């Protein structure tokens, strides 16, 4: 699926950017303001990425639900997403 390619590309870019941001100052001689700005920037990027993943997961979940609903097979949907426990 194209959505998973987007997530993987975004994840790879995020990790690369975070590592590059952290290792810019090789001696870790940042002052408190610079360190806070780096940590805050990383937090914002990870939070935005998490939001993207949640959005795409919910879209896939909804599409799967609607497909199961149309086929009249909601029990399979529930088992697939672990909404029911098997005995």
C-alpha positions as CSV (number, residue, x, y, z in Angstrom):
1,X,0.0,0.0,0.0
2,X,1.1,3.5,-0.7
3,X,0.2,4.6,2.8
4,X,2.8,2.3,4.3
5,X,5.4,3.5,1.9
6,X,4.7,7.1,3.1
7,X,5.0,6.0,6.8
8,X,8.3,4.2,6.2
9,X,9.8,7.1,4.2
10,X,8.7,9.6,6.8
11,X,10.1,7.4,9.6
12,X,13.4,7.1,7.9
13,X,13.6,10.8,7.2
14,X,12.7,11.6,10.8
15,X,15.3,9.3,12.3
16,X,18.0,10.7,10.0
17,X,17.0,14.2,10.8
18,X,17.0,13.5,14.6
19,X,20.4,11.9,14.4
20,X,21.8,14.7,12.4
21,X,20.4,17.3,14.8
22,X,21.8,15.5,17.8
23,X,25.3,15.0,16.3
24,X,25.7,18.5,14.9
25,X,27.6,19.6,18.1
26,X,30.1,16.7,18.3
27,X,31.4,17.7,21.7
28,X,27.9,18.3,23.1
29,X,28.9,21.8,24.1
30,X,25.4,23.3,23.6
31,X,24.1,25.8,26.1
32,X,20.8,25.2,27.8
33,X,18.8,27.2,25.3
34,X,20.2,25.3,22.3
35,X,19.7,21.9,24.1
36,X,16.1,22.8,24.9
37,X,15.5,23.9,21.3
38,X,16.9,20.6,19.9
39,X,14.8,18.5,22.4
40,X,11.7,20.6,21.7
41,X,12.2,20.3,17.9
42,X,12.6,16.5,18.1
43,X,9.5,16.2,20.3
44,X,7.4,18.2,17.8
45,X,8.7,16.1,14.9
46,X,8.0,12.8,16.6
47,X,4.6,14.0,17.8
48,X,3.6,15.0,14.2
49,X,4.9,11.7,12.9
50,X,2.8,9.8,15.5
51,X,-0.2,11.8,14.4
52,X,0.3,10.7,10.8
53,X,0.6,7.1,11.8
54,X,-2.5,7.3,13.9
55,X,-4.4,9.0,11.1
56,X,-3.4,6.3,8.6
57,X,-4.1,3.5,11.0
58,X,-7.6,4.8,11.7
59,X,-8.3,5.2,8.0
60,X,-7.3,1.6,7.3
61,X,-9.3,0.4,10.3
62,X,-12.4,2.2,9.1
63,X,-12.0,0.9,5.5
64,X,-11.7,-2.6,6.9
65,X,-14.8,-2.1,9.1
66,X,-16.8,-0.8,6.2
67,X,-15.7,-3.7,3.9
68,X,-16.7,-6.2,6.6
69,X,-20.0,-4.4,7.2
70,X,-20.8,-4.5,3.5
71,X,-20.0,-8.3,3.3
72,X,-22.0,-8.9,6.5
73,X,-18.9,-10.4,8.2
74,X,-18.3,-8.1,11.3
75,X,-17.3,-11.1,13.4
76,X,-14.2,-11.7,11.3
77,X,-13.4,-8.0,11.5
78,X,-13.7,-8.2,15.3
79,X,-11.5,-11.3,15.5
80,X,-8.9,-9.8,13.2
81,X,-8.5,-6.7,15.3
82,X,-8.6,-8.7,18.5
83,X,-12.0,-7.3,19.7
84,X,-13.1,-10.8,20.6
85,X,-11.1,-13.4,22.5
86,X,-11.1,-17.0,21.2
87,X,-11.9,-19.8,23.7
